[in-house]
Amino acid sequence: MSEMITAELVDLDLSAETKEAAARLLAERMVALGRVTDLDGFLADVAAREAQMPTGLDGGIGIPHCRSTHVTEPTLAFGRAAQGIDFGAPDGPADLIFLIAAPAGADEDHLTILSSLARQLMDAEFTAALRAAGDAGAAAALIRGEAPVSETAGPDGEAAGPDGQAAGPDGEAAGPDGSDEAPQPAAGAAEVFKIVAVTSCPTGIAHTYMAAESLENAGREAGVELVVETQGSAGFTRLEPAVIAAADAVIFAHDVPVRDKDRFSGKPTVDVGVKAGISRPAELIAEVRGKAARGEVSAGAATPVEAAGAEGDGYGTKLRKWLMSGVSYMVPFVAAGGLLIALGFAIGGYEINEAKSVVDHFIWTEAASWAALFFQVGGLAFGFLVPVLAGYIAYGMADRPGLVPGFVGGAVAVTINAGFLGGLVAGLIAGATVMAIQKVRIPAVLRGIMPVVVIPLISSAVVGFLMFLVVGEPIASLQRALTDWLQSLDGSNAVILGVILGLMMCFDLGGPLNKVAYAFAVGGLGANATDGNLKVMAAVMAAGMVPPLAMALATTVRGKLFTKTERENGKAAWVLGASFITEGAIPFAAADPLRVIPASMAGGAVTGALSMGFGATLQAPHGGIFVVPLIGQPLLYLVAVVAGTCVSAGLVIVLKGMRKTAAPEVAAPAATEAAPVAVKETVSV
């Protein structure tokens, strides 16, 4: 294994104006050394990671990074940009840029090296030494840890410490009085305040460890004992239970759900994004100490859904997240079960739903037996749809304690034929019940049995009572009425429903509204699906295919209107759209939402209306063009998809073309050497 960074991977005069250009220049060095096999593919992965969260940090640091299949071994490239490059940091441009490339299957040793670098970036001596490095070899050695920070000459011949003072003889920053001693707690001081923290980020490479280092440094300065559990790619070692038990407070700095979060329940807690752990650790420590002083403790572990939201979210936002939690866990069951059912129908015909159980009758050489097997397994998988939906809505609201009453409520909804709507209501009731129980103050001696015995017992009884005897039957009646209405749709009514579904599928490109329309469609599938249900499913899938296909077509027809990265994404969008992965259009919408989203909605509305008008049906809940043989009226269905794709692509081209032509008109009055800048500012939205 070669060294992670060498002089060839260092550019001390990085001449780039944008973060994309900087990443490309550094990535080209990786390609030249054989560390990256596909430049554009790797840069697309970097851009996708950047879209999740800006990688700029306070102190003039940019750390674009990703894990990619185009990387052969963990590699780091470093660039120093005198003019500064905007990486989205609150305090301004970055002059130290680190491009971190990790293979999809990077080994633990090298990821540990990358995590060590991330921690070093929180050391002002280290960054000052990099700014003062005179040649690429010295900078590479410094990053590898082979050259002591104190040996890298600063402007006055010595490396500056964190406060601008010269480093002491041992390389440490001098104390405030000029000595080499760090401040020590006063003798006889009160017992040290103890904090445990967890840090994590989407890739688990950089921000995870930088937040940990920042919190630890701030803890030392504040005179508290702070221990961090880093849940990153370099490994996950749980804090000792005794350490957690002895802690006075907890800090979560994360952008992905904290693993086993219930270990920390019952303590004062601050829950923020990982960048807050990097940029304002002292504030977080002060905040959690304040909560401890006021006696504010968490009744239970914060839920994964709530943890991802912004502080101060209203009930409408929380409700959306709770429902999305249930739908996201439900979709794999829908896809697996629905496709198996559809495959059974395709092989054995629609009478396969009357076949005997394969336990009693199965002939290995008979196609009908295999069709019956697929159908029956798919039916079982599909049968989990409503319980899983309800269970994970409750999980989104109340975490693990919500699972039992949620699944119980979902099962009751299936029993009384309350269907998809029943599952939604059951999940919300279960989550609300558990949340109410968790607010009750109980003796500490009983807390251990609450999540295992008391909460599941009481909440399941309450949910069962309400679903069986109070709200279940009205919901079941509403579900039957909705099914009858879908069955009766014909002509203009069906077309209007198709327009509405198409607009919903394309409004947020895989977001909450898209998932609501999709869940509405799959809720009517199964062995007993009506013709109206199958039409809805067909319209939803057809409309969902349009946005990525339209972007792919637009980049092919008028590539000059799109960036090189967008043109590369357009190639992938052909496959994503054909596979019914609406999210394939997100990179385009993120770059130009005011043009891409309205165009996508227009095409989706056209496709949904045509699909319903043609009477196309679909038994499978997923698959795109790969399940065309299972579609009723397949040729007309494809006509609907193509028509919507052309409408969206045409609108995108027109709208982007208007932007390009309008830009020079705005810039024309300034007929000076600054005109190109004016054009550039007008073009960007």
C-alpha positions in Angstrom: 0.0 0.0 0.0 1.5 3.3 -1.0 1.6 6.4 1.1 -1.7 8.2 1.5 -0.2 11.6 0.5 3.0 12.4 -1.4 4.5 15.6 -2.8 2.8 14.8 -6.2 -0.6 15.2 -4.4 0.2 18.6 -3.1 -0.5 21.9 -4.9 0.7 24.9 -2.9 -0.5 27.4 -5.5 -4.0 26.1 -6.2 -5.5 28.3 -8.8 -9.2 27.7 -8.8 -12.2 30.0 -8.3 -14.8 27.5 -7.4 -14.9 24.4 -5.2 -15.7 22.3 -8.2 -12.6 23.5 -10.0 -10.5 23.0 -6.9 -11.8 19.4 -6.6 -11.1 18.7 -10.2 -7.5 20.0 -10.1 -6.7 17.9 -7.0 -8.5 14.9 -8.3 -6.5 15.1 -11.6 -3.4 14.5 -9.4 -5.0 11.4 -8.0 -5.8 10.2 -11.5 -2.2 10.7 -12.6 -0.9 8.5 -9.8 -3.5 5.8 -10.5 -5.4 6.4 -7.3 -8.6 7.3 -9.1 -9.8 5.4 -12.1 -12.6 7.6 -13.4 -12.2 11.3 -12.9 -15.8 12.4 -13.8 -17.3 9.5 -11.9 -15.3 10.3 -8.8 -16.1 14.1 -9.0 -19.8 13.2 -9.3 -19.5 11.3 -6.0 -17.7 14.3 -4.5 -20.5 16.6 -5.7 -23.2 14.2 -4.3 -21.5 14.3 -0.9 -21.2 18.1 -1.1 -24.9 18.3 -1.8 -25.7 16.6 1.5 -23.8 19.3 3.5 -21.2 22.0 2.7 -17.7 20.8 3.6 -16.3 24.2 4.5 -15.2 24.8 8.1 -14.3 27.8 10.2 -10.7 28.7 10.1 -10.3 28.7 6.3 -10.6 24.9 5.8 -12.4 23.0 3.0 -12.6 19.2 3.2 -14.4 17.8 0.1 -14.5 14.1 0.5 -16.4 10.9 -0.4 -16.3 7.2 -0.6 -16.3 6.0 -4.2 -16.0 2.9 -6.3 -13.6 4.9 -8.5 -11.0 5.1 -5.8 -8.3 2.4 -5.7 -6.9 3.2 -2.3 -7.4 5.8 0.5 -5.8 9.0 -0.8 -5.5 12.6 0.3 -4.6 15.6 -1.9 -3.9 19.0 -0.5 -4.1 22.4 -2.1 -3.3 25.9 -0.8 -5.3 28.7 -2.4 -4.1 32.1 -1.7 -7.2 33.8 -3.0 -9.6 31.6 -1.0 -12.4 29.3 -2.3 -16.0 29.3 -1.0 -16.8 25.9 0.5 -19.8 27.2 2.4 -18.1 27.9 5.8 -19.8 30.6 7.9 -16.6 32.6 8.3 -15.7 32.9 4.6 -13.5 31.2 2.0 -11.1 28.4 2.6 -7.4 28.6 1.7 -6.5 25.1 2.9 -8.3 22.4 0.8 -8.1 18.7 1.5 -9.6 16.3 -1.0 -10.1 13.0 0.8 -10.8 9.9 -1.4 -11.8 6.7 0.2 -12.6 3.4 -1.6 -16.0 2.0 -1.1 -14.4 -0.9 0.8 -11.6 1.1 2.6 -9.9 -0.8 5.3 -9.9 0.3 8.9 -6.2 1.2 9.2 -6.3 3.8 6.4 -9.6 5.2 7.6 -8.0 5.6 11.0 -5.3 7.7 9.3 -7.9 9.9 7.7 -9.7 10.3 11.0 -6.4 11.4 12.6 -6.0 14.1 9.9 -9.5 15.3 10.6 -8.5 15.7 14.3 -5.3 17.5 13.3 -7.3 20.1 11.4 -8.7 21.3 14.7 -5.2 22.2 15.9 -4.3 25.8 15.0 -0.5 25.0 15.1 -1.0 22.3 12.5 -2.9 24.6 10.1 -0.5 27.5 10.7 2.4 25.2 9.8 0.7 24.2 6.6 0.2 27.8 5.6 3.9 28.4 6.2 5.2 25.2 4.4 7.7 26.2 1.7 7.5 23.2 -0.6 5.2 20.3 -1.5 7.4 17.7 0.1 7.4 19.4 3.5 3.7 19.8 3.4 3.1 16.2 2.6 5.5 15.1 5.4 3.7 17.3 7.8 0.3 15.9 6.9 1.7 12.3 7.2 3.0 13.2 10.7 6.7 12.7 9.7 7.7 16.3 10.2 7.0 17.9 13.6 4.8 21.0 13.5 7.5 23.0 15.4 10.0 22.4 12.6 7.8 23.9 9.9 8.9 27.5 9.6 6.4 30.3 10.0 6.7 33.8 8.8 9.2 34.6 11.6 10.9 31.3 11.5 8.8 29.6 14.1 5.4 27.9 13.9 2.6 29.9 15.5 0.6 28.4 18.3 -3.2 28.5 18.5 -3.2 32.0 20.0 -0.6 33.4 17.7 2.3 32.9 20.2 5.4 30.9 19.3 5.3 27.2 20.1 7.3 26.0 23.1 10.4 23.8 22.8 8.3 20.6 22.7 6.0 21.9 19.9 3.1 22.8 22.2 1.7 26.3 22.4 3.0 28.4 25.2 0.7 29.1 28.1 -0.8 32.5 28.7 2.1 33.5 30.9 4.7 32.5 28.3 5.5 29.2 30.0 5.1 25.8 28.4 2.7 24.6 31.1 -1.0 24.3 30.2 -3.4 25.7 32.7 -4.3 23.2 35.5 -7.5 23.0 37.6 -7.1 24.7 40.9 -6.5 22.5 43.9 -9.6 21.6 46.0 -11.9 22.4 43.1 -15.4 20.9 43.0 -16.0 17.6 41.4 -15.4 17.7 37.6 -18.6 17.9 35.4 -18.7 14.8 33.2 -20.0 14.8 29.6 -20.3 12.0 27.1 -20.7 12.8 23.4 -21.4 11.0 20.2 -20.4 12.4 16.8 -21.3 11.0 13.3 -21.6 12.2 9.8 -23.0 10.7 6.5 -19.6 9.3 5.3 -18.0 8.9 8.7 -14.6 10.1 7.4 -14.0 13.7 8.3 -16.7 15.6 10.2 -17.1 12.8 12.7 -13.6 13.1 14.0 -13.3 16.8 13.6 -16.3 17.3 15.8 -14.9 14.9 18.4 -11.6 16.8 18.5 -13.3 20.1 18.7 -15.5 19.0 21.6 -12.6 17.5 23.5 -10.5 20.6 23.1 -13.4 22.8 24.3 -14.0 20.4 27.2 -10.4 20.8 28.4 -10.7 24.6 28.1 -14.0 24.6 30.1 -12.6 22.3 32.8 -15.0 19.4 32.2 -14.3 15.8 31.6 -15.6 15.0 28.1 -15.4 11.6 26.4 -16.5 11.1 22.8 -17.8 8.1 21.0 -17.1 8.5 17.2 -19.5 6.5 15.1 -17.5 6.7 11.9 -16.1 4.5 9.1 -12.9 3.8 11.1 -14.8 1.7 13.6 -17.4 2.0 16.3 -16.3 1.3 19.8 -19.1 1.9 22.4 -18.5 3.9 25.4 -18.3 1.8 28.6 -21.7 1.6 30.3 -20.0 2.8 33.5 -18.8 5.9 31.7 -22.3 6.7 30.4 -23.8 6.0 33.9 -21.3 8.4 35.5 -21.9 11.2 33.0 -23.8 14.3 34.1 -24.9 15.2 30.5 -24.9 14.1 26.9 -24.1 15.9 23.6 -25.1 14.4 20.2 -23.4 16.1 17.2 -24.6 14.0 14.3 -26.2 14.0 10.8 -27.1 10.3 10.8 -29.1 8.4 13.5 -27.0 7.7 16.6 -26.7 3.9 17.1 -28.2 2.5 20.3 -29.3 6.0 21.4 -31.4 4.6 24.2 -28.2 4.0 26.2 -28.1 7.8 27.0 -31.7 8.3 28.0 -32.6 10.0 31.2 -29.8 12.6 31.1 -29.6 16.2 30.1 -29.1 16.2 26.4 -28.1 18.6 23.6 -28.9 17.3 20.1 -27.4 19.1 17.1 -25.9 18.6 13.7 -22.2 17.5 13.4 -21.1 20.9 12.1 -22.3 22.6 15.3 -19.9 20.3 17.2 -17.1 21.6 15.1 -17.9 25.3 15.0 -19.4 26.0 18.4 -18.4 23.3 20.9 -18.1 25.7 23.8 -21.7 26.8 23.3 -22.9 23.2 23.4 -21.0 22.5 26.6 -22.5 25.6 28.2 -26.0 24.7 27.0 -25.9 21.2 28.3 -24.4 22.3 31.7 -27.3 24.8 31.9 -29.8 22.0 31.3 -28.2 19.9 34.0 -28.4 22.8 36.4 -32.1 23.2 35.7 -32.7 19.5 36.0 -33.9 19.1 32.4 -33.5 15.4 31.4 -34.7 13.5 28.4 -37.6 11.2 29.0 -36.3 8.8 26.4 -33.9 8.7 23.5 -34.7 11.2 20.9 -36.1 9.6 17.8 -34.2 9.2 14.6 -36.7 11.3 12.7 -36.8 14.1 15.2 -33.0 14.1 15.4 -32.7 14.9 11.7 -35.0 17.9 12.0 -34.2 21.5 12.8 -34.7 22.8 16.3 -38.1 24.3 16.7 -39.9 22.3 14.1 -43.7 22.7 14.2 -46.1 19.8 14.5 -46.8 19.9 10.8 -43.2 19.3 10.0 -42.9 16.6 12.6 -46.0 14.9 11.3 -44.5 14.8 7.9 -41.3 13.3 9.2 -43.1 10.7 11.2 -45.2 9.6 8.2 -42.0 9.5 6.1 -40.4 7.2 8.6 -43.1 4.7 8.2 -43.2 4.9 4.4 -39.4 4.6 4.0 -39.4 1.3 6.0 -42.5 0.1 4.2 -41.2 0.5 0.7 -38.8 -2.5 0.6 -41.7 -4.8 1.7 -43.9 -3.3 -1.0 -41.2 -3.7 -3.7 -40.3 -7.3 -2.7 -43.9 -8.5 -2.1 -45.5 -6.7 -5.0 -42.9 -7.8 -7.6 -43.2 -11.4 -6.4 -47.0 -11.2 -6.7 -46.7 -9.7 -10.1 -44.2 -12.4 -11.2 -46.6 -15.1 -10.0 -49.4 -13.5 -12.1 -47.0 -13.3 -15.1 -46.0 -16.9 -15.0 -49.3 -18.5 -13.8 -52.0 -16.1 -14.9 -54.5 -14.3 -12.7 -56.1 -17.6 -11.6 -52.9 -18.3 -9.6 -54.5 -16.7 -6.6 -56.6 -19.8 -6.3 -53.7 -22.2 -6.3 -53.2 -24.6 -3.4 -50.6 -23.9 -0.8 -47.1 -24.9 -2.0 -46.7 -26.8 1.2 -49.3 -29.3 0.1 -48.7 -29.2 -3.6 -45.4 -28.3 -5.4 -44.0 -30.0 -8.5 -40.4 -28.9 -9.3 -40.8 -29.1 -13.0 -44.1 -27.4 -13.2 -44.2 -23.6 -14.0 -47.6 -23.3 -12.2 -46.0 -24.5 -9.0 -43.2 -21.9 -9.2 -45.8 -19.2 -10.0 -47.8 -20.3 -6.9 -44.6 -20.1 -4.8 -43.8 -16.6 -6.0 -47.3 -15.4 -5.5 -47.7 -16.9 -2.0 -44.3 -15.6 -0.8 -45.1 -12.2 -2.2 -48.5 -12.2 -0.6 -46.8 -12.9 2.8 -44.3 -10.1 2.3 -47.0 -7.7 1.1 -49.0 -8.6 4.1 -46.5 -6.8 6.3 -47.2 -3.5 4.5 -49.7 -2.0 6.9 -48.1 -3.3 10.2 -44.6 -2.1 9.1 -46.1 1.3 8.1 -47.8 1.7 11.5 -44.9 0.3 13.5 -42.3 2.6 12.0 -44.5 5.7 12.2 -44.7 5.0 15.9 -40.9 4.4 15.9 -40.4 7.8 14.2 -42.4 9.3 17.1 -41.2 7.4 20.1 -38.2 5.3 19.0 -38.0 1.6 19.9 -40.7 1.6 22.6 -43.2 2.6 19.8 -42.5 -0.6 17.7 -44.6 -3.0 19.6 -47.9 -1.0 19.9 -47.3 0.2 16.3 -47.1 -3.3 14.9 -50.0 -4.3 17.0 -52.1 -1.4 15.8 -51.1 -2.2 12.2 -52.1 -5.8 12.6 -55.5 -4.7 14.0 -56.0 -2.4 10.9 -55.4 -5.4 8.6 -57.8 -7.6 10.7 -60.7 -5.1 10.4 -59.9 -4.2 6.8 -59.0 -0.6 7.6 -56.1 -0.8 5.1 -53.5 1.8 4.5 -55.5 4.6 6.2 -55.9 2.4 9.3 -52.2 1.8 9.4 -51.5 5.5 9.3 -53.9 6.2 12.2 -52.7 3.2 14.2 -49.1 4.3 13.9 -49.9 7.8 15.1 -52.0 6.6 18.0 -49.3 4.2 19.1 -46.6 6.8 18.9 -48.7 9.4 20.8 -49.5 6.8 23.5 -45.9 5.9 24.1 -44.9 9.6 24.2 -47.6 10.2 26.8 -46.4 7.3 29.0 -42.8 8.5 28.7 -43.8 11.9 30.2 -44.9 10.3 33.4 -42.4 10.6 36.2 -41.5 7.2 37.7 -39.0 6.1 40.4 -35.5 5.4 39.1 -35.7 1.8 40.3 -38.5 1.1 37.8 -36.9 2.7 34.7 -35.2 -0.5 33.7 -38.4 -2.4 33.1 -40.3 0.5 31.5 -39.2 0.0 27.8 -39.3 -3.8 28.1 -42.5 -4.5 30.1 -44.6 -1.5 31.1 -44.6 0.6 27.9 -45.3 -2.3 25.5 -48.1 -3.6 27.8 -50.0 -0.4 28.4 -49.5 1.1 24.9 -50.5 -2.2 23.1 -53.7 -2.4 25.3 -54.6 1.2 24.6 -54.0 1.0 20.8 -55.9 -2.3 20.6 -58.9 -0.9 22.4 -59.0 2.3 20.3 -58.5 0.4 16.9 -60.9 -2.4 17.6 -63.7 -0.5 19.4 -63.4 3.3 18.7 -61.8 4.5 15.4 -61.2 1.2 13.5 -64.7 0.8 12.0 -65.1 4.4 10.8 -61.6 4.2 9.1 -62.5 0.8 7.5 -65.7 2.4 6.1 -63.7 5.3 4.7 -61.3 2.8 3.1 -64.1 0.9 1.5 -65.6 4.1 0.2 -62.3 5.2 -1.2 -61.9 1.8 -2.9 -65.4 2.0 -4.4 -64.7 5.5 -5.7 -61.5 4.4 -7.4 -63.4 1.6 -9.0 -66.0 3.9 -10.3 -63.6 6.4 -11.8 -64.0 6.8 -15.6 -63.5 9.5 -18.2 -62.7 13.0 -17.0 -62.7 12.1 -13.3 -59.9 9.6 -13.9 -57.9 12.1 -15.9 -58.2 14.7 -13.2 -57.0 12.2 -10.6 -54.1 11.3 -12.9 -53.1 15.0 -13.1 -53.1 15.3 -9.4 -51.0 12.2 -8.8 -48.6 13.3 -11.6 -48.1 16.7 -9.9 -47.5 15.1 -6.5 -45.0 12.6 -7.9 -42.9 15.3 -9.5 -43.2 18.1 -7.0 -40.4 17.1 -4.7 -38.8 14.3 -6.7 -38.8 11.5 -4.1 -39.7 13.7 -1.1 -42.7 13.6 1.2 -45.4 14.5 -1.3 -44.0 12.0 -3.8 -44.0 9.3 -1.1 -47.6 10.1 -0.1 -48.8 9.6 -3.7 -46.8 6.4 -4.0 -48.1 5.0 -0.6 -51.6 5.9 -1.7 -51.1 3.8 -4.8 -49.4 0.7 -3.3 -52.0 0.7 -0.5 -54.5 -0.6 -3.0 -52.4 -3.4 -4.5 -52.4 -7.0 -3.6 -54.2 -10.2 -4.6 -57.6 -8.4 -4.3 -56.7 -5.2 -6.0 -59.5 -3.6 -8.0 -59.2 -2.2 -11.5 -59.3 1.3 -10.2 -56.4 0.5 -7.8 -54.3 -0.9 -10.6 -54.9 2.3 -12.7 -53.7 4.5 -9.9 -50.5 2.4 -9.5 -49.8 2.6 -13.3 -50.3 6.4 -13.3 -48.1 6.9 -10.3 -45.2 4.9 -11.6 -45.4 6.4 -15.1 -45.3 10.0 -13.7 -42.4 9.1 -11.4 -40.3 8.0 -14.3 -40.7 11.3 -16.2 -38.3 13.7 -14.3 -35.1 11.8 -14.7 -35.9 10.7 -18.2 -36.7 14.3 -19.1 -33.4 15.5 -17.7 -31.5 12.8 -19.6 -33.2 13.8 -22.8 -32.6 17.5 -22.3 -28.9 17.0 -21.6 -28.7 14.9 -24.8 -30.6 17.3 -27.1 -29.1 20.6 -25.7 -26.0 19.7 -23.8 -24.6 23.2 -24.0 -27.3 24.4 -21.6 -25.9 22.1 -18.8 -22.6 21.8 -17.0 -20.3 18.9 -17.7 -21.3 17.3 -14.4 -25.0 17.6 -15.3 -24.3 16.0 -18.7 -22.6 13.1 -16.9 -25.5 12.8 -14.5 -27.8 12.8 -17.5 -26.3 9.6 -18.7 -27.1 7.9 -15.4 -30.6 9.5 -15.4 -31.6 7.3 -18.4 -31.2 4.2 -16.3 -32.7 5.7 -13.1 -35.7 7.0 -14.9 -36.3 3.8 -16.7 -36.1 2.0 -13.3 -38.7 4.3 -11.7 -36.2 6.1 -9.4 -37.5 9.7 -9.4 -34.6 10.8 -7.3 -32.4 10.6 -10.4 -33.6 14.2 -11.2 -32.5 15.6 -7.8 -29.0 16.9 -8.9 -30.7 18.9 -11.7 -33.4 20.3 -9.4 -30.8 21.2 -6.7 -28.8 23.2 -9.2 -31.8 24.9 -10.9 -35.0 24.3 -9.0 -37.0 27.2 -10.5 -36.8 25.7 -13.9 -36.5 21.9 -13.4 -39.3 21.4 -10.8 -42.1 23.2 -12.7 -41.0 21.5 -16.0 -41.0 18.1 -14.2 -44.5 18.7 -12.8 -45.9 19.7 -16.2 -44.6 16.5 -17.7 -45.8 14.4 -14.8 -49.3 15.8 -15.0 -49.4 15.0 -18.7 -48.2 11.4 -18.1 -50.6 10.8 -15.2 -53.6 12.1 -17.2 -52.8 10.0 -20.3 -52.2 6.9 -18.3 -55.5 7.2 -16.5 -57.2 8.2 -19.7 -55.8 5.2 -21.6 -56.9 2.9 -18.8 -53.5 1.4 -18.2 -53.2 -0.9 -15.2 -50.2 -2.2 -13.2 -50.0 -4.9 -10.6 -46.3 -4.4 -9.7 -45.4 -1.6 -7.3 -42.0 -0.9 -8.8 -39.7 -1.8 -11.7 -40.2 0.9 -14.4 -39.9 -0.4 -18.0 -38.7 -3.8 -16.7 -42.3 -4.7 -15.7 -44.0 -3.5 -18.9 -45.1 -7.1 -19.6 -47.2 -6.8 -16.4 -48.9 -3.6 -17.6 -52.4 -3.4 -19.1 -52.3 -1.4 -22.3 -48.5 -1.4 -22.4 -48.0 0.5 -25.7 -50.3 3.3 -24.7 -48.6 3.3 -21.3 -45.3 3.9 -22.9 -46.8 6.6 -25.1 -47.9 8.4 -21.9 -44.4 8.2 -20.4 -42.8 9.4 -23.7 -45.2 12.3 -24.0 -44.6 13.5 -20.5 -40.8 13.1 -20.9 -40.9 15.2 -24.1 -43.0 17.9 -22.4 -40.7 18.2 -19.4 -37.5 18.1 -21.5 -38.9 20.8 -23.9 -39.9 23.1 -21.0 -36.5 22.7 -19.4 -34.7 23.5 -22.6 -36.9 26.6 -23.2 -36.6 27.9 -19.7 -32.8 27.4 -19.6 -32.5 28.9 -23.1 -34.4 32.0 -22.0 -32.0 32.4 -19.1 -29.0 32.2 -21.3 -30.4 34.8 -23.8 -31.7 37.1 -21.1 -28.3 37.4 -19.4 -26.5 39.4 -22.1 -29.4 41.9 -22.3 -29.0 42.7 -18.6 -25.3 43.0 -18.9 -25.3 45.1 -22.0 -25.5 48.6 -20.4 -22.3 47.9 -18.6 -20.1 47.8 -21.7 -16.9 47.7 -19.8 -14.3 45.1 -19.0 -16.4 44.0 -16.1 -19.2 42.9 -18.4 -18.4 39.2 -18.3 -18.7 39.3 -14.5 -22.2 40.9 -14.8 -23.2 38.2 -17.2 -22.1 35.5 -14.9 -24.0 36.9 -12.0 -27.1 37.2 -14.0 -27.0 33.7 -15.2 -26.7 32.1 -11.8 -29.9 31.7 -9.9 
